[in-house]
Structures are given as C-alpha cells and as structure tokens.
Amino acid sequence: MPANPSPLSAPTAEDLHAWYRVQSAAFAHDRPGEPVPSHAAVQARLTAPGGRRQVLWLLRSPASDPVATASLRLPAGGAAGSTPGDAPTDRNGGVAGEIRMTVHPAHRRLGTGSRLLATVTEAAAAEGCGTLVGEVTSGTSGEGFLATRGFVPVLRRTWQRLALEDVPAPVAELPGVPHPGYRLTAWEGAAPGALAEGFTAALRSLPPLPPEAGLAPGATRWDASCVHETAELAARRGDRLLTVAALHDTGDLVGYATVLLPGDGARRARQYDTAVVPGHRGHGLALWMTAELLRRLTAAHPGLTELHTAVPDDNRHLLTVNAALGFRPLRRTVRYRHRLRTR
Ligand SMILES: CC(C)(COP(=O)(O)OP(=O)(O)OC[C@H]1O[C@@H](n2cnc3c(N)ncnc32)[C@H](O)[C@@H]1OP(=O)(O)O)[C@@H](O)C(=O)NCCC(=O)NCCS
C-alpha cells in the first residue's frame, strides 16, 4: 500500500467492480449466513450518498488486486470554510465524519487497516471533523481494531430480522382492532403537507439520540431535515419510504413507523424508525402501527420476504414490540466514536 493513498476522485466501472469484490468477500467472511448484498446495492451507496459528501479510497496490491476500501461521509457543506449553521457540529466543535473501512479478508493483519485509518483520520481532520464515528459487527475484527485505536463505544444495537411468512396470526389481525381515541394513516415519501407539521412536532418530542452517536453526521436528534434527507436519498436511489402514523382524536400525530423498500427488487426491506411520543405510550400504538405497515407491505409487495431493523440495546420497549411481531436477532453492532481534537 502506498504511504499515503489518494482518494478516488471519479470511480470507473472497474473501480466499482473492485470495490464490490472487497465488500462481498468481507461480508461473506464477517457475516456468515447472511445474504451478500447485490452489486447494485453496494454501488448505490457509493454513487448516491444523499445530502452528504463522501471521500473514497480504494487500495490495490502491486498486482492490481483490490485490497481495501474506505469511505468518509461528511455533511454536504463540510466544516472547513463553513459558517455557523451551514453544517451540524458535534460537541467537539467540528462536524462528525462517518468512516467505513474494509480490508479484504485475505489481506488482514498486515497493517493495511492501520495505515488506511491514519489516511482517513488525516483527511477528516483537514475537513474540520472533530469526531469520527464508525460501526462494526460485535465480535468481529473491527471491534478490537477500533477499541485499540482511541475509539470508544457509544451505541450498541441489535439487528433483527422478521420473516414475513412467520408473522404471528394475532399480529396479522391487529390492524382491524380499534384503539379508542386513535386512528391510523399512511403515506409514501416525505410526510404530506397536512401532516408535515405534526410529524415534525412528533419528532421534536422524542428523546435525543445517544450523545455523539452521529447517526447522521453531527446530528444529536432526529429532526425534519434528517427525515427529509432520508426521503430524498430514498427517492434518488429509486427506493420507497413508506410510513404509517397514528393520529389522536385531537388530530395530533402521536407516533409513526417507517419502512424503506429497496428499488432494486431485493426481497428484503429495512424498517427505520418506530416511535410514539411520550404522552401516548402504553396504548399498544407501536405494535398497531407496525402491524398495519406489515399488512400494507405484504398486500402491495408479495415478492418481499423479510424485514430488517436495528434496535438500540437500551430500548427495552421496542425490543418487546419487535419480539411480539416475530423479529428475531440477527447480529449485534457497536458504534464507536473518536474525538480528533478538543477545544
Ligand atoms: C478492522 C479491519 C479494517 C482491520 O484491518 P487490518 O488490515 O487487518 O488492520 P491492521 O493489520 O492494521 O491491524 C490489525 C489489528 O486489528 C485488530 N484485530 C484484527 N483482527 C482481530 C481479531 N480477530 N480479534 C481482535 N482484534 C483484531 C488488532 O488490533 C490487530 O492488530 P494486531 O494484528 O497488531 O494484533 C479489518 O479487519 C476489516 O475490514 N474488518 C471488517 C470491517 C470493519 O470492522 N471495519 C472497521 C472500521 S469501520
């Protein structure tokens, strides 16, 4: 590997293929038993990073075999040269950069990851990042790697899978069960005009994200712009974002559940958020909304076979709701954070 590899400025089709070779080999190695993502899905992540800027590195051996990949995701404006308000800042006074580094399994423990991390860290600091965040699968090499390089764990999540054919019968019947005082509504993409304000208010009433988890670079809580960005990114990739929400008799939007349907025809969809505002918890709304989402998904998309989601380990309520829906654990991940500089 060159001492200081250069970022990939304009990936060619061959670069994308090489990138996929690293990703697919690492996926098969690090997540045995899980289906390896398609070339199209991996490519979509590279070519449509949504409202974010992305710096990429692709390392090859002297024989030109692909050895490692890295990406650094930054808010669109970055931090360097931005004025306050241009880009979200973390508690460290800079933007949070999100890293994803992958070394091909055949080339690990030879120092490539360490040198690549040094390169990405240098680039992040030059972009004005105060924090780097990265997520690894628990029990894999990435955990030992980041933990011994100044990263600290900030968020532990369990990824879960629901086989749609295994949805319990009571859940299938739940959408028709009245919940006095509440009714359900649904939309695709961004929240429609009449509901947009209520949706934003519902988001604001939710507890903040774990400090500096950086689920969106620099974000400390979900807000309308995060959701808008998610909807925009989904549309750009050809994916579809479906939401079911619960409305109180007062007309207030008091909860929602969202699923991302892949545009590449994959049979797996991703459940994003499930949230109920604090004053309306304990009425079974999360289960009700998700049961309705499942009903709509299976009716409109018979080719879909499974749903995946990630739940923070301290969210006992959602873990209980998901267990009732038939979700089963798939793997655990740890999100790490590293402070690059202090003020
Ligand atoms: C983590 C990863 C990038 C390391 O790449 P690498 O080229 O092997 O890294 P290096 O050779 O520079 O360093 C290896 C270090 O990782 C850690 N590590 C690697 N394998 C490990 C294992 N099985 N158990 C514990 N620690 C391990 C150790 O600290 C090791 O140092 P050592 O060999 O001196 O003991 C690579 O294993 C990988 O791609 N993993 C999957 C993706 C991932 O988790 N990325 C992490 C950041 S987003």
The ligand as a Gaussian input file, in Angstrom:
#p B3LYP/6-31G(d) Opt

LIG

0 1
 C      -10.837000      -3.945000      11.132000
 C      -10.036000      -4.091000       9.849000
 C      -10.264000      -2.833000       8.985000
 C       -8.557000      -4.206000      10.207000
 O       -7.799000      -4.301000       9.014000
 P       -6.312000      -4.909000       9.056000
 O       -5.660000      -4.620000       7.755000
 O       -6.345000      -6.305000       9.498000
 O       -5.671000      -3.989000      10.182000
 P       -4.176000      -3.998000      10.717000
 O       -3.421000      -5.138000      10.157000
 O       -3.615000      -2.644000      10.544000
 O       -4.419000      -4.182000      12.257000
 C       -4.988000      -5.358000      12.734000
 C       -5.480000      -5.071000      14.113000
 O       -6.889000      -5.201000      14.191000
 C       -7.218000      -5.856000      15.399000
 N       -7.709000      -7.162000      15.045000
 C       -7.685000      -7.745000      13.847000
 N       -8.243000      -8.961000      13.890000
 C       -8.624000      -9.135000      15.135000
 C       -9.282000     -10.178000      15.800000
 N       -9.665000     -11.285000      15.160000
 N       -9.525000     -10.021000      17.099000
 C       -9.145000      -8.897000      17.751000
 N       -8.532000      -7.883000      17.157000
 C       -8.276000      -7.999000      15.869000
 C       -5.940000      -5.940000      16.194000
 O       -5.809000      -4.755000      16.933000
 C       -4.924000      -6.047000      15.106000
 O       -3.676000      -5.632000      15.482000
 P       -2.547000      -6.771000      15.611000
 O       -2.567000      -7.561000      14.324000
 O       -1.288000      -5.998000      15.822000
 O       -2.962000      -7.587000      16.791000
 C      -10.456000      -5.367000       9.066000
 O      -10.389000      -6.489000       9.942000
 C      -11.844000      -5.302000       8.465000
 O      -12.005000      -4.884000       7.320000
 N      -12.904000      -5.670000       9.204000
 C      -14.284000      -5.584000       8.748000
 C      -14.804000      -4.124000       8.662000
 C      -14.589000      -3.352000       9.947000
 O      -14.884000      -3.817000      11.037000
 N      -14.093000      -2.101000       9.830000
 C      -13.742000      -1.313000      10.998000
 C      -13.918000       0.117000      10.933000
 S      -15.307000       0.837000      10.144000

